[in-house]
Amino acid sequence: MQADDATEEAERALRLCSACMFCDDYCAVFPAIAGKHDFSLADVSYLANLCHNCRGCYHACQYAPPHELAVNLPQALARVRIRSYAGFARPRWLGRAFAHNATIVALVSVLSVLAVLLVADPAKLLSANSGEGAFYRVVPREIMVGGALAALALSLTTLALGVAAFWRAIAPDGSRAALLRALPRALADTVTLRYLGGGDGGCGDRIEAPSRLRRLFHHLMVGGLGLSFGATAVAAYYHRWLGWEAPYPLLSLPVGLGAVGGVLMLLGAGGLIVQKLRADRAPSAAETLPADYAMLVLIIGNAASGLALLAWRSTAAMGLLLTLHLGLVLALFLLLPVGKLVHAPFRFAALLRAALERNRAVSPKR
């Protein structure tokens, strides 16, 4: 990652915030900058990913525009954050995908659906297929499972390399024991989305009405994704160990988990889109919004196509709905290292450093 106007503006805002510290209890960023007056490029990248973009500090700031100092910390850190995803992407050429991310998401989604269509049996696409093994008569199981696992393994490996590069850049000195002590706190802060609280009353998406809805919608979406992966894992167990082939009965565990997960994903991703559309534009970085919308729409597409497949799986539409759903799932897997979802492991890495530094500050007092 290289210095540019965005990183310089973020450093300027951080120095001013460090001198003021009015927002010291709003989120993890302010304790992390307390007493500091100079910030390296690695520090700025770390703090950008530690920021949850709750925007509470912007609405509380006495130096925000139209003040002559024009401090807009959420906007400045959002611009650095997207640069950090690109700068630490591995292989490095993947970083170019963040420059026009919405276009990349759309293109990969279309190509993934077309790829599944090419391996599907044309005779089964527009004919009713029901009973055990009906899905595999449209797309062979070996191709369906093998393609998904290969895409997921490739993406997770690539993502892990990028996050490792980010961690090497921001990691403070410390022992493995200290890292293990900090791990539970970092995991808890990540899972609970503690810093989407906004300091008082929730995120400042709208200055006149801060709320905790964004935190709720995040939980719904992530919970839905988790249940959907759980449904896939149970279905794999059914097939591998019990010899039962999909599609499964409506009252079966995989169908129940998948249906509830799909509904939660729709509610969560849809709610986040509504929140973004209603939010104040001033503390936002406009160039980062297309990537946000593109990934949310892809998640909605995954959920909606899965629920539609469940509803019409016994009709002639099943084949096309299956290929659409599989294609969108494949796209979601492929886009893990170059889409907005990359923010989750980057933020965890930042929270881990923050937990390490908090433990180090407390230890001498003990």
C-alpha positions, 0 to 999 in steps of 0.5 A: 500500500502506498501513500497518496492524498487519501492517506495524507488526509486520514493522517491529518484528521487522526492528528487533530482527533488525537489532540481533541479526543472529545470522542474518546469513548465512541469506538476503538479508534480513539483509545488507539490514537490516544497520546499519539501525534505521528502515524505511519502508513501502517498505522493509518491502514490499521486505524482505517480497518479498526473504524466501523464507519458508525459515523458517530464521531462525525456528528459529534465533531465540533471541527467537522465541515463547515469548520475551517479544519473540515475534519471528516474522519469516517470519510477519510478512513473509508477511503483508506480502507478500500485502498488497504484491501487493494494494497494488501491483495495477494496476488497483487494484481487482484488489487485492481479489482477494487478500482471498479468493484461493482463492475467486477461483481456484476461481470463475475456473477454473469460469467458464473451463471453462464458457466453453470448453464454450460455444464447443465443438461439442456434437456433438463433445464425446462422440464419438471424434475422431482424426486431424490437426485433431481438436482443432480440430473440437471447438474452432475453432483461431481461438477456441482460440488467439485466446482464449488469446493475448488472456487471456495478453496482458491478464494479462501487461500487468496484471502488468507494471503492478503490478510496475512500481508495486512497483519504483517504490516500492522502487527505490534511486537509481542509474544505468542502468549500475548496474542492468545490472551488478546484473541478472545476479546478480538473474537468477541468484538468481531462477532458482537459488532461492538463498535457499531454502537456509535457511542450513544444511541447507535450508528449516526447514519442520520444525525437526527435519528441514530439507531442500532438498526445497522448492527441488527441488519448486519447480524441478520445477514451474517446469521443468514449466511451462517445458517445457509452454510450450515444447511449445506454442511448437513446436506453433505452429511446426509449424502455422504453418510446416510446416502440421501440425495437432494432435494430433501423434504420440506420439513428436513433440517437442511431445508429448514436451515436454508429457508430461515437463512435465506429469509434472514439474508434478505432481511439483513442485506435489504435492510442495509441497502435501505439504511445506506440509501437513507443515510447522510451523505456527508460522512460517506466516501461516495467512491466506496458505495458501489462496491457495498451495493454490489455485494449486498445485491449479490447476497440478496440474489443468492437468498432470493434464488435459493428461496425461489428454487425451494418454492418451485423445485417441483415445476419445469422452472427448477432447472433454470432456478437451480443453475441461477442459484448455483451460479450466484453461489459460485460468484459469491465464493469467487469474489470473497478476496476481491469484494466487500466481504473482505472487510470482515477478516481485515477488521478482525486483524485490526481488532486483534491489534487493538486488543493486544495494545489494550492488554499491554496498557493494562498489564503494568497497572496490574 
